Amino acid sequence: MMDMHTHTSYSDGVGTILENLAEAERKGLRLLGISDHIHYFTPKSFNAYLRDINTAGKDSEIVLLSGIEANIEPNGQDIVEYFAERLDYIIASVHRWVETPREYIELVKTALMDDNVDVIGHFGANFPYIGYPSRDELMEILELAEANGKAFEISSRYRVPELDFVRECIKRGIKLTFASDAHWPKDVGNVSWSEKVFRKAGGRKEDLLFSELL
């Protein structure tokens, strides 16, 4: 159906945009997002990135969207305004090591209040290593997401968020996406875990971000 988190050789992936798109077509996706890591880009390479996405999308029956994955940092997200204005969507993810669940939660809160952020990437991927937040802390995150119109990805790579969190997103009208987090073309579209959790949580097409394009 959709895969909104894929990487290419523009950052730390190994395939091209066309190779990711070909795999998405082979697997019958309707919607594909290219979301390379923001810190790899210069203005020049970013312009080439957008040009390549737009060119590839013109010859495909799949809807191809231009995204980027930003880093959630203590002083905010490393989002360049010039980039944000030209993208279809922005994922923000915690990639740095943190010591406590509270530290993680506080970082995500900054992204939920950032107007440029559309989707929180692999929420909870750190929890098995640093411990799990309280229910009150999770409710705080959900309330902020609901208030600010943010979405969460269901990551097949990291198998997060947990089912109850996804159920609560659906209950509150918080949009969701499916994500392989592919770094190799062969992994594009590997979102069966995302789809399974989404269905189990009672999700419908309208609960997905960009559902109008599916």
N, C-alpha and C positions, 0 to 999 in steps of 0.2 A: 504493500500500500504506500508507505512513505519511509524514507530514511533521511533525517535532517541533520545528521552529524557524520560527515565523511571528510577525510583528509587526502591531500594529493602531494605531489612533489613541490608544490609551492611552499609547503612547510615540512613536516616530518613524515609525510606519506611517501610511498614509492611509485605510485601510478600517476597518470595524467588525468585531467578532467574528463577527457574523452574515454579513457579506460574505465573510470568510475561510472560514467554514463552508460557505456556498453554493458557493464555488469548489471546495472539497475534495469536496463531494458530486458536483459536475459532473464532476470528474476521477476519480471512483470510488475515493477513498481510504477506508481502513478506520479509520484512526487519525489524529487531528489534535491537535497541541499548540499552544497559544497561549503565547508566551514573550516578553512585552514586557520592555524594559530596566528594571531595578530602580530606577535612579536617577530615573526620572520619577514614582515613586509617593510619595504620602503615605498614612498609614493609611486615610484616608477614601476616596481613589481606589482603593486596593488592595481595600478591601471591595466597592466597586462592580464592580471588575474580576472578582473571584471570583463575585459574584452574576450578572453578565452571562454568564460562561462556563457556570455551572451551569444557568442558564435556557435558554441556547441549546442545550446538550447534551441536555436532556430531550426535545426534539422532533426529534432527529436519529437516524438509524440509524448514523451515524459515532460512534465513541468520541471524545469531546472532553475533553482533559486540560488542567489549569491548570498552566502553568509560568512561569518567569521567567528572564531572562538577566542574570546578575550579572557584575560586572567583576572580573578578577583584578588586584589591586594589590599593590605591594611589601609593604604591611602587612596583607595578607590580602584576602579577598573582601568586598565591600560587601553582605553578606547580613544582613538583619534577621531575628532569630530568630522574631519574631511572624509574618513572612511565610513563613518556611521551614516552620513547623509546619502551615501550611494549604494548601500546594501539593502537586501530584502529583509534580513534579520540578523540579530547578534546573540550568540550564546555566551554566557559568562560562567566560568567554572573555577573552582578552587583547585589549584595545582600545587600550591606550596604546602609544606608540612606544617601541621599545627599540633599542639599538644593536648588540647581538650575539646570536647564537643562544643562547649560554650564559645571557644575561640572560632570554631568553624561556623557556628550559627551567626556570630557577629559579623563575620566576613560576608556571608550570604545576604544578610540584611542590607548591607551597603549596596549590593547589586540589585536587590529588589526595589530600592529607592532611586535607581539610576534610570533616567528616562531613555537612555540609549539601549538598555538591555531588554531583550524580548524573552529569552529562555534561560533558565538555570540548568547548566549541564551537570550530569551524573551526581545529583544531590545525594549525599550520604555515602559516597564511595570510600571516604576516610573512616567511617564509623567502626568497622570491624577492628581497626587498629588503635583508635583513640577513645573508644567508648561511645555510647549512644546518648543523645540528648533526652531530656525529660519530655513528657507529653506537652507540658506548658510551653517549652521552647519550640517544639514542632508546631503547636497551634499559633505561636507568634509568627513563625515563618509563613504559615498558610494564610493568616490574616493579612500580612503584608503583601503577599502575592495576589490575593484577591482584591485588595484595595488598589493595587498599582497595575493590575492587568498583566501580570507576568505569567509565563508558562513554565512547566517543568518537562524535561525529557525523561522518558523511560528508557534507560540505558541497557541494552542487551549485553554490552561488553562487561559492565560492572554489576549488572543485575540489581539496580537501584532505580527509584526508591522502593520501599517496601509496599506490599499490597495495601495495607491500611492507609498509607499516605496517599496512594493513587486514588483509593476510594474517596478519601476526603477531598481531594482535588476535584473529582467529578461532582461530588455533592455541592461544592462551593462554586462550580462553574469556572474553575481554573483550568486553562487549556493545557493539553499534553502533546508531546511529539514522540515519535519512535526514533531510536538512535542506535546505529551499529558502532559508532566511533571507529569506523574502518580506517586503517592506515595502509591497507593493501586492497587493490581493486576486487580481489576474490571475496573480500569480507563485506563489500557494499551490499546492502539489502539483507544482511543477516540480523533480522529484527524479530525473529520468532518469539523470543522471550518477552520482548516489549509487547507484542500483540497478545500473547497469552495472558500477561498480567492485566493488560487493558481490558480484555474481554471478561476476565474473572472479576474485575472491579466494577463491571457493569457499564463500561464505556461504550459510547455510540460515536458515529462519525462526527457529529457536531461537537463532541468534546475535544476534538483535535484542532490544534492550531493549523491554519490554512486549509480547513476542511472544505472550503468553497472551491479549492483547486483539485480536489480528489474526485 
